[in-house]
């Protein structure tokens, strides 16, 4: 008989946390061409050097045609330096079909270099999001 009240207590304690679960991807803006830019909340980390590391995702509103198939999305593992307003890409993947993990091209930079973001591209959108002044 003691099991039923215990179960009711556990459901009461844990039910609010299930309802308040945060989505993995948070839209943070759009590129100049209107593609939504997302940040994976779970990957955002700020180092002791104040460099922000995060995974960024872009979904192409109009797929980019290639001989191997239409590109629908890309993801980048990148670093953002708000003090200098620069970024560096550690890894980048472009997808023909993101849902099935059909990768068109994956690039891993052995030695990422920081540089300015081009106005309106995904890195610029992410920099503006992370480095609000």
N, C-alpha and C positions, 0 to 999 in steps of 0.2 A: 504493500500500500504506500510506502514512502517513496517509491519510484515515480509515481504519477506527479506528486507535487514537485519533485526534483526536476523532472522533465519540463514541467510548466515553467519553472524558474529559469532553466537554461534557455528555453525558447524566448522568454521575455528578455533575457540579458543579451542574446545574440541577434534577435530579429532586427533591431535598429541598425546594426552594423551592415547587415545584408542590404537593406534599402538605401543606405548612404554610400554604397560602393561607387568609387569614381571611375569613369570610363578611362580606358588606357590612353586613347588619343584625344588631345584637346586641340581644337582648331584655334590658331593664333593669328590668322590673317589670310590674305590672298596675294598671289604674285601679280605682277603687272598684267599678265595675260588672263587673270581670273582663276587660276588654279588654287584650290585651298591648301594651306600649309598647316600641318599638324605636328604637335610635339608629344612624344611618348612620356607621360608624366613620371613613369617609373624609372626612366633613365637620366633624369635631370639631376646632376651632381655638381656642386661647386667645390673646387679644390682649394688647398691652402694658398695657392697663387691667385685665387679669385677667378680662375678660368672656369667657365661653365661647360660641362660635357653633356650632350643630349643626342637623342635620335630624333631626326626630323623626317617627316613623310610628306610627299606632295602627290596629290591625285590629279591626273590630267583630265580636265573637263572635256577636252577634245583629244582623243588618242593620237599619238604621233606615229605616222605610218612608216614602217621599215620593211625591207624585203623578208625579214624573218617573222614579222607580225607587228601588230599595233602596240606601242608602248602605252601603258595605262597609269603607271605610278613609278615613283622613285623613293628611295630612303637613303639617308646619309647619317653616319655617326660623325658628329662634328664638335669642334671646340669653339667657344665664343669668348673673346676678350673685350669686355665692356669698357675697360679703361682706354683701350686703343681703337675700339670699334672695328675690330678685325675678326676673322674667323679662319679656321683650318678644317679641312675634311679629312678624317681618318680613313673612312670607308664609304663607298657609294655603291648602290645597286639600283639598276633600272629594270622594271618588270614588264613582261608581255602580259602576264596574268598574275597579279599579286596574290589573289586568293589561293591559287594552286602552287604558288612559289615558283612560277616559271620565269626565271631570271634571264634577261637579255644580255646584261653585262654587269659584272661586279669588279670593282677596283678597290684595292687596299693600298693606301699610301704608306710606304715604309718610313718616310720622314715627312709628316705633314708640315706645310709651311703656312704661316698666317699671312693674310692679305685682306684688302678691302672687299666688301661685298658689292656686286653690281646692283644698282638701284632697281628695286622691284623684283629681284629673284628670291628664291627660297631663303638664302642665307641672310639677305637684307631683312626679310620679314621676321625671321627668327631673332636676328640681332635687335631689331626694334622691340620685339616682345621681351627678350631677356634683359635688355639694357635700358628700360624706361627711365627717363631722367626727369 
